[in-house]
Amino acid sequence: MSIIEFTGIKKKEADALVSKLDDLLANVQIFYANMRGFHWNIKGKQFFTLHKQFEDQYDYLADKIDEIAERILALGGVPENNFSHYLKISSIKEVSGISCENEIVSSILNSYKTVIAKEREIVSLASDCKDEATVNMFGNYLEDQEKTVWMFASFLTVLCKD
């Protein structure tokens, strides 16, 4: 007996969602690994602020990784768990060798741009499949992430003059 039989979601629709979730999982895993590196390697006047913020971000991403993998399972799929797969399909690429706060924040914003676009695709597909659980899950993610993007983008804004 398949898990999906109990959800009311058609197998074909669930498979399409699992495929999109697998792609998102790969991207978030690479984003997470990059964020750990940013946390370790940040330098500059904003070190103390950003070091803590980057830790908060990788903790947030770690939670989302687990939730995405569990949603894949709930839809009858099997989440990939190896980085060779993630690196092969992720739109977000590994980042190393940067420690400048503006470069790092720009990289974070670009990663969120990718993740948010993929999540919007998932919400659209899940809505078409009448998968309210996935829609709600990602609606909450988008709300959190859009606020985070606003804050990081504000960091890069030129300071106002009196």
NORLINRA-V633990 format. One record per run of one state. SS is the DSSP state (helix for helix, strand for strand, loop for the rest). FROM is the first residue (numbers start at 1). TO is the last residue. If there is no record, write none. Layout:
BEGIN
((SS;FROM;TO) (SS;FROM;TO))
END
This chain:
BEGIN
((loop;1;2) (helix;3;6) (loop;7;10) (helix;11;41) (loop;42;42) (strand;43;43) (loop;44;46) (helix;47;74) (loop;75;82) (helix;83;89) (loop;90;99) (strand;100;100) (helix;101;128) (loop;129;131) (helix;132;156) (loop;157;162))
END
